[in-house]
Structures are given as structure tokens and as C-alpha cells.
Amino acid sequence: MSIQERNVDYVSVSELREFLSCPLRWWYKYKMGLWTDKTTTFFALGTAVHSGLATWYGNSKLPNRRDLSLRMYRATYAEESAKVDWSSEEKRDQIGDSALGEKMLVAGIDAGDDWEAEAVERTMFAEISHSKLGKLPIRLKAQVDMITKQHDVVEHKTAERKWEDGREHGDIQATAYAMAIRDNFAHDPTVTFNIITKSVKAPLVERRQTTRNQYDLDKLYIQARAFLDSVEKGAIYPNPSSWAHATCEYREVCNKWESHPQELHSMDSLKVLIPNLRVKKDTPQE
């Protein structure tokens, strides 16, 4: 199996997390650029709530920002929910989920806070450096939900259930954001997860704070180094134990995997197995 050298100069947080979850899924999505328009019910809801919150925090001086936020939520939800296969849903429906998401957005707004946004949905690049091993030849790309005036980070999360204790302290996103803020602003930030969880009675809003030290940043370097080494050496394999396996569009390929190394499917053969695959326009053809 011949693996071509990766030809970009950065890795995004979501891409690195995808690779760590399942290298095979990463290969098809990020290396070959094969995607589907398919989404899940809660991902559609979460994307819409994020959109509403971005509007709320990005327009703090407007008197009608609440109405703007709700309108943005509804427009985004209409677009994202159209990608859901509702015929396969037994307990959820589009109208009920739309109302649930709106309640979650309102709960997040009404919870109150003292955050002043310097930037909303800010994309940053940072060197991936180790305290003893130097820096990698690629940079880190991180898109942050909100950077405050103090150069701290707020990350919005929608959840099906309450986060387990301590989850925020091991989250790779927080580590990546800390690395990006340190590189861009020479500041060690506090990362606050603004978690809005659905509930039978009313949505639960919980704010959890975490910080990162040099050991955490060095660990991210090691993970990114492993990513580069695996791609270079062709160590691409499936991970059927991944949390994403149950809804992954490539699970049929994964379930039939026999051994490693194994020849990966070509783009044409994948399109036969998964008819709704498409190639992202900005993906270079090999």
C-alpha cells in the first residue's frame, strides 16, 4: 500500500481528534476528502444552538440581540435538520427537537455571565512545541467559540446527558486552545466549558473551568507527532471500539476489515459502497 505524503502545513483540532478516534475514518474524510451530508439529530440541534450563542455573544451592543439569536438558531436548525434521516427516528421528531434546542439556547442566554467577547468564532494557528523536543513541521489550527477581553476561552457545548466528573480536565480541545492562546497572546488561559444539557424538566446549564500546564502541551505534541508518524508509515487501520462507530458512514468497511496492513478502498469503490459520498471542492485530487 502506497501512502502519499501529507501535503498541508497544519492539523486542526477536529482532525487530530478524528485521527486519534479512528485512523481509517480520518483517512477517508481528511486525506481523500470524502464526506456525506448525513448528520445526526443532536448534531443538528447542537450546531443550531452554537449558531444562536455566537450571535448572542457577537452582538452584545445591539438591543435586539436576543431576537437575532433566536432567528439565527431557527435558520441554522432548518438547514441542518434537513440533512437528518427522520424516517429512521422512532422517538424524536423535527418539531420537538426544534423546540428543545430553542429552550436550550434560551437557558444558556438566561443563565447569565460576565463574559465580554473580544472575538467570536476566531480561527488561530499555533506552533506545536515541546519543552525539550522543539517544534513540529506542521502547525495547529484551532477555531475557538469565544475569546474574552482577558484572552481566556469559552467553549459552548450541547450535551445529551450531564458530563462526567473531571471530563473537562482531559479534553483535547482545551489543550489545543491553551496552546493557541499561549502562542498568539503569550497568556495561559482559563478554558470555560459552557455546557447546556437537555433535561426532562428544563435544560441544565453548567460552567466548568480548566487550565493546562506544560505537561499537557507536551502531551499534545506527542499525539501530533504520532499522527505524523502513522501517516508517513502507512499505519492506517479501523477502530471499531470508537464512540463514532455506531453511526459512522464507513462502518461497513470497518466491520469487514481482515488484517493490517490491508489495501484501502479506492475512491471509486467507496462510492459504490456508500452512494451518498461526495468530494469536498477544496480537496486536491490525487
Buried (B, 14 or more C-beta within 10 A) or exposed (E): EEBEEBEEEEBBBBBBBBBBBBBBBBBBBBBBBBBBEBBBBBBBBBBBBBBBBBBBBBBEEEEEBBEBBBEBBBEBBEEBBEBBEEEEEEEBEBEEBBEBBBBBBBBBBEBEBEBEBEBBBBEBBBBBBBEEEEEBEBBBBBBBBBBBEEBBBBBBBBBEEEBEEEBBBEBBBBBBBBBBBBBBBEEBBBBBBBBBBBBEEEBBBBEBBBEBEEEBBBBBBEBBBBBBEBBEEBEBBBBEEBEBBEEBBBBEBBEEEEEEEBEBBEBEEBBEEBEEBEEEEEBEEE
